[in-house]
Amino acid sequence: MNWLDYGVIVLFLLVMVGIGFYSKNTVKTAEDFYIGGGKIPWWLSGISHHVTGYSGVVFVGYAGIAYALGTAIYFWWAVNIALAVSVGAVVLAPRWPRLRHALGIQSPTEYLRMRYSTAAQVIVAISGIFSKLLDVGAKWASIGILVTGFTGLPLWIGILSSAIVALFYMSVGGLIADLWTDFAQWVVQTLAGLILFFGTMTYISTHLGMNLFQAFQALPQGHITVFDQTQGQGSALWTLFYFVTVFLSYNGGTWSLATRFISVKDAREAKRSAFLSAALYLVWPLIVFTPMWLGPLTVPGLTQGEASNTLYATISMMFLPHGMIGLSLAAMYANTLSMCTSDCNTISAVLTRDIIPIFKQDVLKEEKKELFYARLTTILFMAVTVVIGLLNERFGGVTGLILSWFSALLGPTAVPLLLGLFPMFRHCDGKAAIGATLAGFAVFVLTKAGLVVIPADFGTIAPTIVTFAVFYGVGLYNQYVAKKAVPKEIEELMARLGQD
């Protein structure tokens, strides 16, 4: 990289900070800070939902998988997400703005106090915060790895520089700043991705004498496949299990993605937002992954681990002119900043509206005090995730944090959160939510400690299955054995969530 590349990166980061300070004028209350006053346009919500689902992990851990194993990653990751969000657009996304209208919520877990109990709300919220610490930490680590690959600078410089920029615009501008920076990042990401795609095609044509179809035919055997058979990750069974994970995650189990639906005007807008995001997931990864899939031809001889750390930086510097190399790294910054800041904003909402009021009951009674705690919790949560990012190797690296830790820990918090929105599970009470969450976490701990041995395909989904079994099992007991009546306010809520 030369001065022009560094200049592009600095300009990009300054624009992100500028958007944050510009958005400050629209933030008058905590409602503005967390959900944009419930007035976010569906197209902006949809683009943000899509961009928030990406991070530097795609260009680090997933780049190594694409290089070493081929096209299976498109089907188990991108197609899975597109299908999951499409289904969610019909059954789940519309319920989030209805929930806001019914209860005035600003955080996804806020309704759990009314739906289950205060204890259930706190346990689910704290459990979810713990899992997001690991997830966001992995995202910071991925940008650090990318910066090292592009510039040779130490890992910690990439992590701290991106976190400081994110801290400025997120703590000042809240969700509005997050959404508009998402849009700006989407533009940068699209431009950089298309340039790299066509740069790769030009290289393949001029240096190897192949067109795109011939290049894919020249890849190592087994690289063109729907399901990978060489390891558990990417097999047909693993892909099916992973669909369950992404369905829960992208429809609200990942709280920042639920916020994208909560913040739009109504159910119709939420549905349109979800379908837009799904369409982008179906199309855009084909552009993003093609240079990685063709990596064995353009940068032969790498192991999967080496490709994770160096591939994207290498092909960017091979195929892009100076200035565009900086733009490519800026796009990686864009992806990571989007996901991390979205999570920090939503976790702040959970802490400020769900956890802190238990100990300081006056927090929600004064707008200025609530806004102060909103910004304070954003800063504190971000600081802890940065520390985890710096220590990512102790958790199995970036891919290990995402696929082994966060994916396994998602279900125990997502099941009671999402299924609590459906009439079918109205008999599942606070005991069901608490017991299910704790049971799911217990399975995760036992497997990680080696006290319970589970096949690789089943390991990630096992906590979710146990969580669902306990949650629904207690509900069935309440309904048919104990014959407990469902509280009137729960029945009324279920009716309101089912219609506009």
N, C-alpha and C positions, 0 to 999 in steps of 0.2 A: 504494500500500500504506500502511496505517496501523499503529498500535502493536499492534493485535490480530494482524495478519498476521505482523509480526516476532516477536511472542511465540510464535505457533504454530511458526515455523521454529526459534527457539531451543530450544523444548521438544522438538521432534523431534530436533535434533542432540544435546541432552543425553541423550535416551533411547538414541540410538545409542552414545554414549560409555558410558552406564551398562551396556548389554548387554555391551560389550567387557570392562569390569572385572568384571562378574558371571561372565562366561565364563572369566575367568582361573583360577578355582578348578578348572576341569576340565582345564586344560592342565598336565600334569606332565612330558610328554616331547615330543620333536619329532614323534613319530607322532600325538600328540593335536593338536599345533599345525597339522600339514599335512593330515591325513585323518580327524580326529576319532576316532582309534582304530579306524577301519573299522566303526563302529557307527551310522552316520547313518541315520535312517528314510527309506524310499523316498519318502514324500510330501514330506518336508522337502527332500530332494535334488532332487526334480522341480520344486518351486516355485522353489528356488534356481537350478536350471538355466535355468528360464524367465526369472526376474527378471534373472539375470546376463547374459542375451542382450540386454537393453535398456540404454539409457543416454540421456543428454540428447541424443545425436545424433538419436534418433527425434523429438524435439520441437524440433529446430533444423534440421539439414540435410534430414531426411526430411519435416518439416512443410512446407518450401518446395517439395519435389517433389510432395507430396500436393496442395498448394494450386494449383500451376501445371499439373500434368499429370494429376491425378485418380487413379482407382482402381487403375491399373496397379501402383502400389507395394505394394498388398496382395498381389497375386499373385506379383510377383518377389521380395518380401521375406518376408512372413508365411507364405503358402502354401508357398513354397519351403522355408522352415525347417521347417514342420510335416511336410512330406513327407520331408525329409532326416532329421529326427530319428526319424520313424516307421520308416523303413528301417533306420536305425542302431540302433533299439531291438532289432531282430532280429539284425543281423549284427555290430554293433560294441560296443554298450554292455555286453553280458554279458561280453565278453572282458576288460574293465578290472578288475573285481573278481577274476576268475580269475587275472589276471596278478599281482595283489597277493598272492593266496593262494600262487601258484607261486613268486614271487621275493621277496616281502616289500617291494615297492616303496612309496615314499611320494611320488615325483614321476613324472609321465608319461614323462619321458625317461630315467629311471633304468635301465630295462631295456635301453636301446640298447647299453650296454657289453657285456652278455652276448650280445645278439642280433647285433650287428655287430662293434664294436671300440671301444676308448676314444677313438680319433681321431674316429670317426663320431659318437659320443655328444657329444663336445665341439663339433664343427662344427655339428651339428643344433641343439644347445642354444644356442650363441652366436647362431646365425642367427635362431632363434626369439625370443630375448631382444631382438634388434635390432628385429624387426618389431613386437613387443609394446610397445616403447618408443613407437613412432609411434601405435599403436592407443590405448593408454591416454592418451597425450598429447592425442589428439583428444577423448577423453571429458572430460578436465578442461576443455578449451577450450569444449566444449558447455555445461557447467554455468556457466562464466563468462559466456557469451553470454546464457543464460537469466536469470541474476541481473541482468545489465545491463538486459535487456528489462523485467523486473518492477520494478526499483528505481532504475535509472539510475546505479547504482554502477559503478565501473570494472571491466573484465574481470578484473583480477588479484585483486580482492577475492573474487569468486566462486570462482575457482580455488583460492586459498590457504585460504579458510575451509573448503571441502569437503575439501581434502587434509589439513588439520590434524585435523579430526574423524576422517577415515578412518584417519589415522596412529595416533591414540590407540587406537581399538578393535581395529584389525587387528593391530598389533604386540603388543598385550597378550593378546587372546583367540584369535588364530589362526582356523582354519577354523570352529570352533564359533561364535565371535562373528560371523563372516561369514554363516553359515547362518541364525542367529537374527535378525540384522539384515536379512537378505534377506526373511525371513518378515514382519517388522514393516514393511519397506518395501513388500512386496506388499500388505499390508492398506491402507496409506496410499495406494498407487498405485491400488488398486481403488476405494476410497472417492472419491478426488479425480477419477478418470476417469469414474465413473458420474455424479457431480454435474455435471461439465462437459458430459457427453453430454446429460443431461436439461435442463441450462440452455440448451444450444444448441437443443434441440427446442422449448423454451418460447419462446425468442426468435423462431424461425422461424414458429411458430404465431401469436404475438400481434402481431408487427411486419410479417411478410410474408404472413400468411394462408395458409400452406402446411402440409401434413403432410410427413412424411419423404420419401415417394415423390415428391410434387410438387416438393420442394426439389431432389432429385437430378435430376429432369427439367429443372429450370431452370438447371442448371450449363452452362457453356460447352461447345460441341460438342467431342467427343473426350475429355471427362473421364471418361465411363463406359466403361471399356475394360479388357480383360485385358492387352493388350500395347500399350505406347506406341510409336507409329510416328514421332514427331517428332524423336527423337534415338536414338543407339545404346543408351543406358541405358534399360532397360525394354522393348526390342524382344523378339520371340520368341526370337531367337538369343541375345541377351544374357541373357535369363532362364534359358535352358538352361545357358549357361556359368556363370551365377551359382549355379545349383543345385549344380554341382560344388564351388564354393567353400564354400557353406554346409554341404554334406554333410561335407566335410573339417573345417570349423571346428567345427560344433556336435556332432560325434561324437568330438571329442578333439583335433583339430588346434589348436583354441584350448585350451591346456592347463588353464585353470581349469575348463572344462566337462568335460574328462576326469576331473578331480579329483572332480566330483560323482558320477561312476560308481565311481571307485576307492574312495570312502569309504563305500559301502553294504556290507551284509553279504555278499551273494552275487549271482550272475548274474540270478536271478529278480527281486530287488529293483532291480537296475540297469535291467532291462527295463521294469518298472512305472514307475520314475522317468522314463525317456525318453518313454514314452507319455503320461504326465501333462503333461510339458512340451510335447509336440507338440500335445496338445489345447488347451492354453492359448494357444499360438501361432496356432491356427486361429480361435479365438473372440475373444480379447481385443483384437487389433488392430482389429477392426471397430468396437469402442467407442472406441478411442483415435483412430483416423483420421477418424471421421465429422465431428467439429467442424472438422478441417483441410480435409476435402473440401468442406465447405459454406462454407469461408472466402470464396470469391469472391462469395457472397451476403451474408455478414455483415460482411466487411471487404473490400470490392471495391477494385480498382485497384492491388494490390501486385504487384511483380515477384517472381520466385522468390527472389532474394537478399534482398529486403526481408521476404518471408514467413519465410525461414529465421531471420532475426534477431528478428522482432517478432511474428509471428502468434500463437504460443501464449500469450505474455504478454498480447497485446491481447484475445484472446477470453476468457481467464481473467478479466481485469478487467472485461470487458463482462458476463459471464454469472454470475459468482460473487459472493456477498456477502463482506464483509471477514471475515477469519478463514479462509474457504474459499480465498481467493486465496493466503494464506500456505500453506495445506495443499497447494494445487496446486504451488507452488514447492517445498515440502518433498518432494512426490512426485517431482519432477524430480531433486532432490538424491538421493532414494532410489535411483532407477534408476542414476544415475551412480556413486554410492558403491558399489553392489552390484557392478557390473562391474569398476570399478577395483580395489577391494580384493580381489576374487577373483583377478584377474590378478596383483596384487602378491604375494599369498600363494603362488600356484603358481610364479611366477618365483623367489621366495625359495627354494622347495623345490628347484628346478633348480640354482640357484646353490650352495646349501648342500650338497646331496647329490651333485651331478654335476660341478660345476666346481671349487669350493674344495678338495675332498679331493685333487685332482691336485697341488696346491701345498702343502697342509697336511694330511698324511695322518692326523693324530690327531683331526680334527674330528668324525668319526663314532664315535669310541671312547668319548667321554664325553657323557652326556645333557645336562649343564648347558652344556657348550661348544657342542654342536650347537644347543641352544635359543637360546643367545646369538647365534650366527651367523644363525639363522633370523630373529630380530628385527632384527638389524643390516642384513641384506640387504633385508628388507622396507622399511626406512626409506630406504636408499640408492636402491633402484629407484624408489620413489615420488617421491623428490626429483628424479630425472632426468626422469621423465615430466611432472612439473609444469613444468619448464623448457620442454619441448617444447610443452606446452599453451599456455604464454605466447607461444611463437613460431609458433603454428599457421599463421598466414597465409603464412609462408615455404614451407609444404608444400602450398599450395593450399587452405587452409581446412579446416574440419572434414570436409566431405563428401569433399574430395580425399584427406585422410589415410586415411579409411575405405575408400572405393571404389577409389582409384587406387593407394595405397601398401600398406595392410595386405592387401587382397584379393589383390593380385598377389604379395605376399611370403609369403602363407600356404602355398601349395602346395609350395614347395621344402623346407619343414620338415615339413609334414603328411604328404606322400606316404611317405617312409621310416618315419615314426613309426607311421602307421596300417596301411599295407600289410605292415609287418613282423610284424603279428599274425596273418597268414593263411598257411596251408600252401601256397597257390598260389605265393607269393613266397619260399619258404624257400631258394631258390637265390640270392636277392639278398643279397650279403654286404656287408661294410664298404666295399669299393670302390664298389659300386653305390650305397650310401647317400651317400657323400661326393661321388662324381661327379655324382649326380643333384641334390643340394642346390646344389652350386657351379654346375652348368649352369643351373638355374632362376634363381639369382640373377644370373648373367651375362646372361641374356635380359632380365631386368628392368632392369639397369644400361644395357644397350645401347639399349633402347627409350626409357628416360628421357633418355639422352644424345642421342637423335635419330639414332644411328648405324644403327638398324634401324627401319624404318617398318612398323607393324602396324595394320590396320583397328581402329577403336574397339571394335567388338563383341568382337574377338579379343584385345585388348591385356591385359585383366585375367587371362584364362585361359592365355595363352601360356606364362608361366613354369611353371605347373602341368603343362601338356601336355609340355613339354620335360623336366621333372623325371621324370614318369612314364615317358616314352620311354627315357630313359637308365637309370633304375632297373630297369625290366623288361627292357630290352635287355641289360644286363650280366648279369642273372639268367639269361636264355635262353642267353647265351654260356657262362656257367658250367655250365649243365646239358647243353647239346647239343654244344658245341665243346670246351671244356676238360674236360668231364665230371668236374667237381669234386664230391666227395662232401659232402653236408650233414652238419655235425658232429652227433654223437649227441644232445648236449644241446639243440640247436635242434629236432631231430625230436621229442624228448620234450616240449619246451615247446609246440610246435604241437599235439600231441595233448592236452595239458592244457588249452589254451585253447579247444578245441573241445567240451569236455564238462565238466559239473559234477563 
